[in-house]
Structure formats: structure tokens, C-alpha cells
Amino acid sequence: VQLQASGGGLVHTGDSLRLSCAASGRTFSSYAMGWFRQAPGKEREFVAAISWSGGITYYAGSVKGRCTISRDNAKNTVYLQMNSLKPEDTAGYYCAAARSGLESVRYRPDYWGQGTLVTVSS
């Protein structure tokens, strides 16, 4: 599986942004998917994850209530809708995939995509 994230950019505090992650391959629908981020000088951190069917999602506490992860298996794409953005959301955002489910995508992803940069100005 190859993953390509897009949709990042420069926005202002309070703005919204939707990130996309397009996956190659015909087995996308069998993978749990996740989003991570890495701010300058910090370790990569988990943001959100979604089950293969889209029926189960969970979020890091720092984004819960502001972000929504979703997927369209017909388009081989997973999304991260981010609202009420804050300067501390500034980071490179990466998507990841795991064959073994939600726990795996959070702690042991099988595949990583290239990141897309989100910069939130105050």
C-alpha cells in the first residue's frame, strides 16, 4: 500500500482544513487507517484512527471534538477534517495504514505516507 497525504497549507487560528490521504492498491478497505503529526522538535504523535469499515473511530485528547476522521473506501481515501485550528496544531501530518486493526495502526502501522504540512498562524 502506498499512501499520499495532501491538503495542508497555511491557515489562521480558528480556520478549518481537510486533509486527504489517497491509497494505492485494491485492499484499502481491509486496512485500519490513522493520522499522526509531528511538530518541529517534537516526536510524532497519534491524532486519530478509523476502522476498516469506518464504523469505529478514536482520537487523541488534544484534537477530540475539533477533528473528524472519515474514509471513502470506494475512493481509497481517508480524510481528516480539522476545525477550530490552533497554532499548536502546526505540524507535518502523516497518514498510516495497518492490516491488523485499530491498535496496530496506532502503535505498529504497516505503512506510512509522506506528510503534508499544516501551519496555523496566530
C-alpha positions in Angstrom: 0.0 0.0 0.0 1.3 3.4 -0.9 -0.1 6.5 0.8 0.0 10.1 -0.2 -1.3 12.8 2.1 -2.4 16.2 0.8 -4.4 19.2 1.8 -2.1 21.0 4.1 -1.4 24.7 4.0 -1.1 28.0 5.9 -4.3 29.0 7.8 -5.2 31.3 10.6 -6.4 30.4 14.1 -9.9 29.3 14.1 -9.9 28.2 10.5 -10.7 24.7 9.1 -8.8 22.4 6.9 -9.4 19.0 5.4 -6.6 16.6 4.8 -6.8 13.7 2.4 -4.8 10.5 2.2 -5.0 8.6 -1.1 -4.0 5.0 -1.0 -3.0 2.7 -3.9 -3.9 -0.9 -4.1 -7.2 -2.8 -4.1 -7.0 -3.8 -0.5 -7.5 -0.4 1.1 -10.8 -1.3 2.6 -9.2 -4.0 4.7 -6.8 -1.6 6.4 -7.4 0.4 9.5 -6.2 4.0 8.9 -4.7 6.6 11.1 -3.4 10.2 11.2 -0.3 11.3 13.1 1.5 14.6 13.3 5.0 15.8 14.1 5.7 19.3 15.2 9.2 20.8 14.8 11.5 19.5 17.5 8.9 17.1 18.8 8.1 13.4 18.5 5.5 12.1 16.2 2.1 11.8 17.9 -1.1 10.0 17.2 -4.1 12.1 16.1 -6.9 9.8 15.0 -7.7 6.4 13.7 -10.6 4.7 11.9 -11.5 1.1 11.4 -11.6 -0.6 8.0 -15.4 -0.2 7.8 -15.4 3.4 9.2 -17.6 2.3 12.0 -15.2 2.9 14.8 -13.1 6.0 15.3 -11.0 7.4 18.1 -9.0 10.5 18.7 -6.2 11.9 20.8 -7.4 14.1 23.6 -5.8 17.2 22.1 -8.0 17.1 18.9 -11.1 15.4 20.2 -14.2 17.5 19.4 -12.3 19.5 16.8 -11.3 16.8 14.3 -13.2 14.1 12.4 -11.6 11.2 10.7 -13.6 9.5 7.9 -13.0 7.3 4.9 -14.4 6.5 1.5 -13.4 3.0 0.5 -14.7 3.5 -3.0 -12.2 6.2 -3.5 -9.4 4.6 -1.5 -9.1 7.8 0.6 -9.2 8.7 4.3 -9.8 12.2 5.4 -9.1 14.3 8.5 -11.4 17.3 8.9 -9.8 19.8 11.3 -11.8 22.7 12.8 -11.0 25.5 15.2 -7.3 25.2 14.4 -4.8 26.5 16.9 -1.1 27.4 16.5 -0.2 24.3 18.4 -1.8 22.2 15.6 1.1 23.3 13.4 2.9 20.1 12.3 3.6 17.7 9.5 0.6 15.4 9.2 1.1 11.8 8.2 -1.3 9.0 7.3 -0.7 5.4 8.2 -2.3 2.0 7.5 -2.4 -1.2 9.4 -3.8 -4.6 8.4 -4.4 -5.8 11.9 -6.8 -3.1 13.1 -7.0 0.0 15.2 -4.5 -0.9 17.9 -2.0 -1.7 15.2 -2.5 1.5 13.3 -1.9 3.4 16.4 1.2 1.6 17.7 2.6 -0.5 14.8 1.5 0.8 11.4 2.5 -1.3 8.4 2.7 1.6 6.1 3.4 5.4 6.3 2.6 8.1 3.8 4.6 11.2 3.1 3.4 14.1 5.2 1.6 17.3 4.4 2.4 20.5 6.3 -0.2 22.4 8.3 0.8 25.8 9.6 -1.6 27.7 11.8 -0.8 31.4 12.3 -2.0 33.3 15.4 
